[in-house]
Structure formats: structure tokens, C-alpha cells
Amino acid sequence: MNNLVRIADGRRPWGLFSDVDGILRGFYDSPVSTWDTSVDVRRLAMDVIEDDTAYVVTADMPGISRDEVSVTIDKNVLTISATPKDKGSQNERKVLRHERYSGKYARSLRLGEDIDEDQVSAEYRDGVLRLVIPKKAAVAPREVEVKIN
């Protein structure tokens, strides 16, 4: 069992440009997100959809419980983070392969200036976080009648 090999890794160990490709892919994945490379943090996979009335953000968070999730909006920057509780040490078992990430997850992105922070709603079900961030109603220009005496 010590010779487990991950076939469908997507990386080639002999690839000449694999490191450069990883750096460039990370740069182009999400240029609007803030990313602190000094801390060991994984990015969450998320979709952001905008329509006329709201932004809808959907983030995959498998294995994370509801009480481990934190969502903040500060100065139109949405931050979703999660720090899973330590599941205990695995000292009594021999780990043959450890590929699943078990640290902190975080993702930040800047939203438009037109969001209504007081009306944000969140739903968390089956490891998927869904946020609906409504936009403020646009103020339509009003025509004022000017009377001349």
C-alpha cells in the first residue's frame, strides 16, 4: 500500500514550464481577489453572478460545518473564510497519503459601490454557501417644474 500513485494529477513531473504555468494560472484566475501569500491559506472555489437587482455568490466549502464559516463585508469587500476545527491527531494510524487540505480557507473580492449591506442573506447547505447581496435601488432623476412669476 505504500506505492499509491495519483494518475490524474494534471501535472507532469518532467514538464519544463510547470512552475511558470502555475504562477501565471494563479495570476489570471482571479485578479480582483486579495491574496496573502505569506499565510498558508487555500482559496475557495466560487461563482459570482450579477443581475439588475443583486449579486449572487456561491462558494464550495466541502467538509466545513456552518459554525466554522465567517462572512464579512467591509467597504464593499466581501470576505469568506473558514477555519476547520482540528480533527485530532492521527498518531495512532500510519498515514500513507495525505492530499486533502486541512487548514484555513479564505477568499476576498471587491463588489460594486451599489450594494445594500443591511439586506444580505446567506444560506449554507451540503457544503455550499450561497449569498445574495442586493443592490441599492437606483435613485432616478426627478424632474422639477420651475414656475416663473
C-alpha positions in Angstrom: 0.0 0.0 0.0 3.0 2.4 0.2 3.2 2.7 -3.5 -0.1 4.6 -4.2 0.2 6.8 -7.3 -2.1 9.5 -8.3 -2.6 9.1 -12.0 -4.9 12.0 -12.9 -2.9 14.8 -11.3 -2.9 17.0 -14.3 0.8 17.9 -13.7 3.7 16.3 -15.5 6.8 16.0 -13.3 9.0 16.3 -16.4 7.3 19.4 -17.7 9.8 22.2 -18.5 7.4 25.1 -17.7 5.2 23.6 -15.0 6.3 26.1 -12.3 5.8 29.1 -14.6 2.5 27.8 -15.8 1.3 27.5 -12.1 2.4 31.1 -11.4 0.6 32.5 -14.5 -2.5 30.5 -13.9 -2.7 31.8 -10.3 -2.4 35.4 -11.6 -5.1 35.1 -14.2 -7.5 33.0 -12.1 -8.9 36.0 -10.2 -7.2 39.3 -10.5 -9.8 41.0 -8.2 -9.2 38.8 -5.2 -6.9 39.8 -2.4 -4.4 37.0 -1.7 -1.9 37.0 1.1 0.9 34.6 0.1 2.6 34.8 3.5 0.0 32.7 5.2 -0.9 29.2 4.4 -4.5 29.7 3.2 -6.4 27.9 0.4 -8.7 29.8 -1.9 -12.3 28.8 -2.1 -13.9 27.9 -5.4 -16.7 30.4 -6.0 -19.1 31.7 -8.6 -20.3 35.3 -8.7 -23.3 36.2 -10.7 -24.7 39.8 -11.1 -28.1 40.8 -12.3 -30.0 44.0 -12.2 -31.1 43.6 -8.5 -28.3 41.6 -6.7 -25.0 39.8 -6.7 -25.3 36.0 -6.0 -22.1 34.4 -4.6 -21.9 30.6 -4.4 -18.8 29.1 -2.7 -18.0 25.4 -2.3 -16.9 24.5 1.2 -16.8 20.7 1.5 -16.3 19.3 4.9 -16.8 22.7 6.6 -19.5 23.0 9.3 -21.8 26.0 9.5 -20.2 27.4 12.7 -16.7 27.3 11.1 -17.7 29.8 8.3 -17.2 33.5 8.6 -18.6 36.1 6.1 -17.8 39.8 6.3 -18.4 42.8 4.1 -16.2 45.8 4.8 -16.0 48.8 2.5 -17.6 46.8 -0.3 -15.1 43.9 0.0 -16.7 40.5 0.6 -14.5 38.1 2.6 -15.5 34.5 3.1 -13.2 32.4 5.4 -13.4 29.1 7.2 -11.1 27.6 9.8 -12.0 23.9 10.3 -11.6 22.6 13.8 -8.7 20.3 14.4 -10.0 16.7 14.0 -7.4 15.4 16.4 -4.1 13.8 15.7 -3.6 10.7 13.6 -0.7 9.4 15.7 -2.3 6.0 16.2 -2.5 5.4 12.5 0.0 5.3 9.7 -0.8 7.9 7.0 0.0 6.5 3.6 -1.0 9.6 1.6 -2.3 12.9 2.7 -3.8 15.0 -0.1 -6.8 16.7 1.4 -6.2 20.2 2.7 -7.0 20.8 6.4 -6.0 24.4 7.1 -7.7 27.8 6.7 -9.7 28.7 3.6 -10.3 32.3 2.6 -11.4 34.4 -0.4 -12.0 38.2 -0.8 -13.4 40.1 -3.7 -14.5 43.7 -4.2 -18.1 44.3 -5.1 -19.7 47.3 -6.6 -20.5 50.5 -4.7 -24.2 49.9 -5.1 -24.6 47.0 -2.5 -27.1 47.1 0.3 -25.1 45.6 3.2 -28.1 45.5 5.5 -30.1 43.2 3.3 -27.6 40.4 2.7 -28.9 36.9 3.1 -26.9 33.7 3.4 -27.8 30.0 3.1 -25.4 27.1 3.9 -26.4 23.6 2.8 -24.4 20.5 1.9 -21.1 22.3 1.9 -22.2 25.1 -0.4 -22.5 28.7 0.8 -24.9 30.9 -1.1 -25.0 34.6 -0.5 -27.5 37.0 -2.0 -26.2 40.6 -1.8 -28.9 43.0 -3.1 -28.1 46.2 -4.8 -29.5 49.6 -3.6 -32.3 50.9 -5.6 -31.1 53.4 -8.1 -32.2 56.9 -7.5 -34.0 58.1 -10.6 -33.6 61.7 -11.6 -36.6 63.7 -10.7 -38.0 66.5 -12.9 -38.9 69.7 -11.0 -41.2 72.1 -12.5 -39.9 75.7 -12.4 -42.6 78.4 -12.2 -41.7 81.8 -13.5 -43.6 84.8 -11.9 
